[in-house]
Amino acid sequence: MEEKNSIRLSIIIPVYNVKEYLSTCLESIISQDLSNVEVLLINDGSTDNSDQICLEYCKRDKHFLFFNKQNGGLSDARNYGISKARGTYLQFVDSDDVLLKHAIRIIKRIVGQSKTDVLKINFKRFQEDKNELLVNDNSMNIQVVKSEELVEDIFYNRTQSYTWSYIVKKSIFIDNDIFFPIGRNYEDMATTCKLLIKAKNAVLVDNQMYGYRNRENSISNSSNAKNALDIVNNLSSVENFFELLPINIYDSGYINFELYYLLLAFQESGYKSFRIKRKIIDEYNNHSKKVSIRYRVAYYSVRLGLYKTIQKFRKKIASLK
């Protein structure tokens, strides 16, 4: 029997017009061990009956909690979930994705034993024709690291900043006033590094516990000028945050993170933004000693006007695989 106020993990799921995928997501969770867990379903003004699907799951299992709010976007829904969560740890799940079998049990066990500030889990991409997904916890590799090492890994593109890859103590958000940027896409890049640099320690688990659905019409697969502007603003947010700390982020390889996203913003702009192109060139020239080979090549392709052609060629090759 669960003790009162013993919520260890709050799983926050923003929901907006995803009736096609929502049941698959929630089934992957309701079938798991939910003792000391709450599942917060944040309906962000859905108009496609997603709210009714949420309510059905709340009737089936007391661990599912339904919250209804006006549409404000993914970041706003996540922030709302943070404000309502009672758990020591927060995990974010996108409503078109899934948690792999046994993931919740393993997560609870690791955070319970380690008392870590952050747990990073691995993920598996899958297409619309999802196959059975299973966590193999018999060959688990667990590593304790300093959180700043994870920040450096993100800066050097050795690991990703996806929010759903990190289970974080709620206190890290609240005590440091860290929330997702409302109204912007690519919100993970503006948030994860801030959380990690404020954490004291982290645990890495190499097992795949999260299933990421690869959708053609997702934000990460859609290009537009707003995305380009959001990326630039998110970079400014990260830089402003770190300026208040006794840390020179360029010493940790930040220029590679910055160039990755500036190149992405340039691509999102349709390769038309002179402002972004100029910033790529200026930032490279200011911090070239820390730039990896990958971004040195990308920089010169931008300078020579070849970046668009190379990216189109890469996409064509990828489509043939």
C-alpha angles and dihedrals in degrees: 000000000000117000119235113267091009098127107146100173132031114196109202117201118182110206126201124156097322102129090136092063106019099090091052090052095048094043089057088058105036090057092061135081104281100175109136089009133111123195113209114202107197109195105204099199098296117187100188103073094269088129091060091052088053092051091051091057092047088057091049097050131023091214090071114085124190125215124180123202141159115272111276104148134258097300093049091050092049091050090049089052091051090054092052099040119110098185128108089229130040126212123183121210124185111229094237093052133072141223113235121239116286092007095123094048091051093046092051092048094050098045090043093054100036101036085210122171092225135023118195117201131189126241143209126221118222137177130229091281094068118195126204110296120206136175114224102209094172093082100037120159113203122186130184114212141166110266092233088062088061090050089054090048090054092047091052091045092243090128137012133257096219108149093221090060092066131068106198135184110256089228090066089062096042101040092050098037092238116160138152117275107255117230096014132109122219086043094159093069090057095050116030098065091050091053093047096049089053093049120092097214144357140205123216123206117188096201117109107246103153127063114212114200112219105219125180094218097045121122091253090056097045125083127206143136093260091059089052092052092045091054092051091048092047091053089052089051092054092047093048091050094051093045088070091057129077089248133105100213092195087066087060094054098265091149089072091053089046094049092047091057096039089054089049090049090050089052092046089054089059089254087288105109110105089184093060093043090052091050091051090054095044095047092048092051091048096050106019095135092070097044116115123228091257094061094039087062091045091049093054091046088055092048091050094045093244101112096093092049092048093049092050090050091050091051091050092051091047092052090057094057 
